[in-house]
């Protein structure tokens, strides 16, 4: 009985430590993206007209579609955690697969959008972009940097969820021990929230 209680206490300590570690990591990510958002705000206030005109060249349809895709992926990720906590391993795996699939669709859409801009000669240090106004150069530079870094975070999230998918299938992640999946869900929700800020800043500037 004493050993059982000791295991419960140890499990709670491990769970609390893992959660604390993830929140600290996410805090550093908030600081990183916060710096980029601050930089964006400074330049937007200085070149408001150029930013507005540049935003008109972005594909609002693809941006909106990607927003809906990520919001849906957040829901499937949350469901996967709720299901594994109820011991419904199979459905949790399906929800994780759905999250991975939606993340891949997001990246494909972003690739299509970037490809369209690049085909029109709009990319960092391109001759066409270098001949535009300074505000437009800064806008598209920030666009590529910020959406590119976000896309990298989406890719990392997909890789991590693939890992949790394998762990769930092997019952390393299970009803009694789901902190790995829960922390992965926190990361994925963070990535979604960042996009919710990026979308209006770049696509809906007025």
N, C-alpha and C positions, 0 to 999 in steps of 0.2 A: 504493500500500500504506500509505504514511504517512497519507494522507487517510482511508483506511478505519479505521485504528487510532484516529485522532483523533475520528472520528465515534462509534466504539464508546465511547471514554472520555467524550465529551460526553454520549452517551446515558445512560451509567451515572451521571454526575453529576446530570443532569436527573431521572433516576429516583429517586436518593437524596434529592435536594432536595424532590421532590414528596411522597415518603413521609414525610420529616421534617416537612414542613409540615402534612400531614394528622394525624400523631400529636400535634403541638403543638395543633392545633385540637381534637382529641378530648380532650386533657388539659384544656383550658379548659371543655369541655362536662362532663367528669367533676366539675370543681370546682363548676360551676353546679348540677348535679343533686345533688351531694354535699351542698351547702348546704340544698337542699330536703329531702333525706332526713334530715339532722340536725334540721331544724325539725320534721319529722314525728315523729321519735323523742322529742324533748323533750315535745311535746304528747301523744303517745301514753302516755308514762310518767305524765303528769299526769292524763289523762282516760281511763284504760285501759278502764273500764266503758262509757263513752259511745262510745269507738271500737269496742269489740266489738259493741255493740248496733247501731251505725250500719252496720258491715260486713255485718251480717245482712240489711240491706235492699238490698244490691247483688246483681246477677244473676251468681251464680258460674258458671252454664252459659255465658253470653256471655263472661265473663272467661276461662274455660278454653278456649273455642273460639278466642278471639283469641290466646291464648298458642300454641296449636297452629298457627294460621295464620301467626303471625310466625316461629315456628321453621321451618316449612316454607318460608317465603319466604327465610329465611337460607340454607337448603340450595340452593334454586334460584339464589340470587345467587352462592353459592360455585361452583356448577356452571357458571354462565355465564362466570366468570373462567377456570376450568380448561379449558373448551371453547375459548374464544378463544385461549388459550395454545397449544392444539393445532391451531389454524387452522380450527376447525369453527365458522365464522361463523354459519351458519343455526341450529344448535342453541343457540348462545350467545344469539342474538336471541330464540329461543323461551323460554329460561330467564329472560331479562330481562322478557319480556312476562308470564310467570307470576309473577314477583316483583311487578311493578306491579299485576297483577290481585289478588294476595293482599293487597297493601297497601291497595288500594281496598276490598276486602271487610272488612278490619280497621276502616277508617274508617266504613263503613256500619254495622257492628255497634256501634261506639262511638256513632254518631249515634242508633241505635235505643235504646241504653241511656240515653243522656243525655235523649232525648225522653221516655222513660218516667218518669224522675225529675222532669223539668220539668212533665210533665202532672199529677204528684202534688203540685206546688207546692214541690218541693225543689230550689232553686237559690239561688245567693248573693243575699242581701238580700231573699229572698221573705218575705212575711208569715208563712207557715207555718214556714219554717226559723228565722226570727227569734224565734219563740215556743218553740223547742226549747231544750234545755240547751246551755250554752256548749261543752261537749265535742263535741256533735253538730254545732253550727255550724262549729266549727274543722275537724272531720273532713270535712264535705262541702265546705267551702271549699278545703281541701287537695286533696281528690279532684278537684274541677273544675280547679283550677290545675295540678296535676301531670299528670293525664291529658290535660288540654287542651294543655299545652306538649309533652307526648310526642306527641299527635296531630298537632300542628303539625310536629314533626320527621319524622313518618311522611309527611306531605304533601310536605314539602321533599324527602325521600328519593325519593318517587315522581316528582317533577319532575326531579330529577337523573338518575334511572335512565332516564327518558324521553329525556333528552339523550344518555346513553351508548348507548341503543338506536339513536338516529339516527346517532351517531358510528360505531357498529359497522356499521350498514348501509352507511355511506359509506366504510368502511374507514379512518377516522381512528383508530379503535381496532382494532388488528389483532394478529396473533401477535407482531410485533416491537415493538409499542408499545401496552401495555395498562394503563399506570399509572393512567389516568383511571378505568377500570372497577374496578381493584383498590382505589383509594382510595374509590370510591363503595361498594364492597362493605364496606370497613372501617366506613364511616359507617352503613351499613344494619345491620351486625352490632351496632354500638354501640346503635342504636335498639332492636334486639331485646333486648339485655341489660338496658337500662333497664326495659323492660316486664316482664322476668322478675323484677325487683326490685319493681316496682309491683304486680304481680298478687298476691303473697302479703301484701304490706303492707296492701292495701285490701280484698281479697276473702277472705283466709284468716286474719284476725286471730282469735286465741284468747285 
